[in-house]
Amino acid sequence: MNSSGPSGSASVGRCDVLIAGGGPAGCAAALALVRAGARVALVAPMGTPDWRVGESLAPDARPLLQRLGMLDRLAADRHAPCYGNQAAWGRDALTAVDYRFGPYGEGWHLDRSRFDAAFLEAARAGGACWHSGHVRGAQWQHGHWQITTGGGSVLQAGYLVDATGRAARLARRAGATLIRSDRLIAVAGLLGPPRTKKVEWERTSLVESTGWGWWYNAPLPGGGRVVMAMTDADLLAGSHLLDPGVWWAQAHRTGHVRDRIARWKGPPRRLRVLAVGSSCASPAAGPGWVAVGDAATATDPLAARGIVSALATGLVAARAILADRAGDTDALAAYARRTTAIHAEYLRAHAAQYRREQRWDTPFWGRRHQGAAE
Ligand SMILES: Cc1cc2nc3c(=O)[nH]c(=O)nc-3n(C[C@H](O)[C@H](O)[C@H](O)COP(=O)(O)OP(=O)(O)OC[C@H]3O[C@@H](n4cnc5c(N)ncnc54)[C@H](O)[C@@H]3O)c2cc1C
């Protein structure tokens, strides 16, 4: 990446592609682009939070990780295997999906901070120029993007990739509309390793529905556990789930989650509220810009495909940018059409999944059965 500019003024760094956001989508795009010889700037904040949610990685990530050269790194980083999912959904008894009978074998229970850090490290080692911080402004001027970062750098790029997550701020600035299908939120608690010496790991994630939404529970590498209550943002106040005592008591009123947390003393000290609804950027690309990952298509954690989708859209968007540079004038529009079609297919499957749970006549379930969760 070149730096230029009159002495005394902020230097202007020039690159072919600027990627905002260093999650799996941004890093996948960066890895694919640098390998194809593009000069890539990756603007991403330094460091990782103490714990990141989104830790179940489905086995169909395997071919994507292989293409990105990250499969061996995942093994070396000692994430834990995930054998499948269990669900009490539509009935009290559990049903199970065992990944080991599928084409890609087991998935992973990730240490998500470590996973994201490994991707960022690989993108940098591959040649992406990392700028620590946030993109604050992006303007299309005279055939290129003029981008300012929180650190005061000014960067010029031929292409802008919005990999900033589900708010899709840069895609919206470029002209996209963010279409939200629901207002699902997660109230997440982290349970540290239990004091008991020996813990029997079930190595599956668990989903269990309730009247106001559903619970998610998964083991973490190292013996901890993530537990999340999912409901709609407008139902949160009435449910009192933000009160750790109520949250803990509700978890103990379940049929299965309570067994998984039986060895823990609760409630957790801190609960985090996170947006987890379904949304998409429309369009997901335009002249000189592309949205990837959650910025392009954000999915309900019930689908457990957010990371896979982030890696896939990062790779496909990189290919579209390279094709556009090579003169294929339909490449970015084709990416946008493909992303829209995939999101529409996801929404159909998602609605069918929620219709399978018919035991509660409550606002949470009623709006999903009527197809109006907004
Ligand atoms: C509660 C919860 C549970 C989930 N569970 C799962 C799961 O079990 N399995 C699964 O596959 N998926 C899960 N997901 C979804 C998954 O985490 C996401 O789909 C995935 O992280 C998307 O990757 P991304 O790279 O698009 O965005 P992110 O991982 O969100 O990364 C975006 C990055 O951009 C940075 N950023 C933001 N603004 C700017 C800016 N202006 N400039 C520069 N950088 C910026 C952010 O700091 C962040 O690091 C879950 C999500 C949530 C919220």
The ligand as a MOL file (V3000), in Angstrom:
LIG
                    3D

  0  0  0     0  0            999 V3000
M  V30 BEGIN CTAB
M  V30 COUNTS 53 58 0 0 0
M  V30 BEGIN ATOM
M  V30 1 C -25.8170 -14.0070 20.1960 0
M  V30 2 C -25.2860 -14.5540 18.8970 0
M  V30 3 C -25.1070 -15.9140 18.7320 0
M  V30 4 C -24.6070 -16.4140 17.5370 0
M  V30 5 N -24.3840 -17.7570 17.4200 0
M  V30 6 C -23.8400 -18.2420 16.2850 0
M  V30 7 C -23.4940 -19.6040 16.1790 0
M  V30 8 O -23.6240 -20.3710 17.1320 0
M  V30 9 N -22.9620 -20.0410 14.9960 0
M  V30 10 C -22.7640 -19.2050 13.9300 0
M  V30 11 O -22.2930 -19.6610 12.8660 0
M  V30 12 N -23.0720 -17.9090 14.0130 0
M  V30 13 C -23.5840 -17.4040 15.1630 0
M  V30 14 N -23.8450 -16.0800 15.2730 0
M  V30 15 C -23.6360 -15.2270 14.0890 0
M  V30 16 C -22.1670 -14.9470 13.8170 0
M  V30 17 O -21.5070 -14.5100 14.9840 0
M  V30 18 C -22.0830 -13.8890 12.7250 0
M  V30 19 O -22.8990 -14.2850 11.6430 0
M  V30 20 C -20.6700 -13.6540 12.2220 0
M  V30 21 O -19.8530 -13.1790 13.2700 0
M  V30 22 C -20.6820 -12.6480 11.0900 0
M  V30 23 O -19.3690 -12.3350 10.7250 0
M  V30 24 P -19.0310 -10.9090 10.1140 0
M  V30 25 O -17.5900 -10.9430 9.7930 0
M  V30 26 O -20.0130 -10.5800 9.0480 0
M  V30 27 O -19.3460 -9.8580 11.2520 0
M  V30 28 P -18.7570 -9.7200 12.7200 0
M  V30 29 O -18.2270 -11.0130 13.2100 0
M  V30 30 O -19.8340 -9.0390 13.4830 0
M  V30 31 O -17.5170 -8.7420 12.5460 0
M  V30 32 C -17.6840 -7.3990 12.2010 0
M  V30 33 C -16.4700 -6.6500 12.6840 0
M  V30 34 O -16.5280 -5.3170 12.1630 0
M  V30 35 C -16.0860 -4.4170 13.1580 0
M  V30 36 N -16.6330 -3.0960 12.8280 0
M  V30 37 C -17.8680 -2.6010 13.0980 0
M  V30 38 N -17.9770 -1.3540 12.6140 0
M  V30 39 C -16.8010 -1.0740 12.0080 0
M  V30 40 C -16.3030 0.0630 11.3030 0
M  V30 41 N -17.0460 1.1660 11.1210 0
M  V30 42 N -15.0360 0.0190 10.8180 0
M  V30 43 C -14.2660 -1.0830 10.9770 0
M  V30 44 N -14.6800 -2.1880 11.6410 0
M  V30 45 C -15.9350 -2.1810 12.1360 0
M  V30 46 C -16.6240 -5.0160 14.4480 0
M  V30 47 O -15.8900 -4.5460 15.5530 0
M  V30 48 C -16.4020 -6.5060 14.1980 0
M  V30 49 O -15.1400 -6.9110 14.6350 0
M  V30 50 C -24.3250 -15.5480 16.4690 0
M  V30 51 C -24.5060 -14.1660 16.6220 0
M  V30 52 C -24.9690 -13.6720 17.8270 0
M  V30 53 C -25.1080 -12.1670 17.9920 0
M  V30 END ATOM
M  V30 BEGIN BOND
M  V30 1 1 1 2
M  V30 2 1 2 3
M  V30 3 2 2 52
M  V30 4 2 3 4
M  V30 5 1 4 5
M  V30 6 1 4 50
M  V30 7 2 5 6
M  V30 8 1 6 7
M  V30 9 1 6 13
M  V30 10 2 7 8
M  V30 11 1 7 9
M  V30 12 1 9 10
M  V30 13 2 10 11
M  V30 14 1 10 12
M  V30 15 2 12 13
M  V30 16 1 13 14
M  V30 17 1 14 15
M  V30 18 1 14 50
M  V30 19 1 15 16
M  V30 20 1 16 17
M  V30 21 1 16 18
M  V30 22 1 18 19
M  V30 23 1 18 20
M  V30 24 1 20 21
M  V30 25 1 20 22
M  V30 26 1 22 23
M  V30 27 1 23 24
M  V30 28 2 24 25
M  V30 29 1 24 26
M  V30 30 1 24 27
M  V30 31 1 27 28
M  V30 32 2 28 29
M  V30 33 1 28 30
M  V30 34 1 28 31
M  V30 35 1 31 32
M  V30 36 1 32 33
M  V30 37 1 33 34
M  V30 38 1 33 48
M  V30 39 1 34 35
M  V30 40 1 35 36
M  V30 41 1 35 46
M  V30 42 1 36 37
M  V30 43 1 36 45
M  V30 44 2 37 38
M  V30 45 1 38 39
M  V30 46 1 39 40
M  V30 47 2 39 45
M  V30 48 1 40 41
M  V30 49 2 40 42
M  V30 50 1 42 43
M  V30 51 2 43 44
M  V30 52 1 44 45
M  V30 53 1 46 47
M  V30 54 1 46 48
M  V30 55 1 48 49
M  V30 56 2 50 51
M  V30 57 1 51 52
M  V30 58 1 52 53
M  V30 END BOND
M  V30 END CTAB
M  END
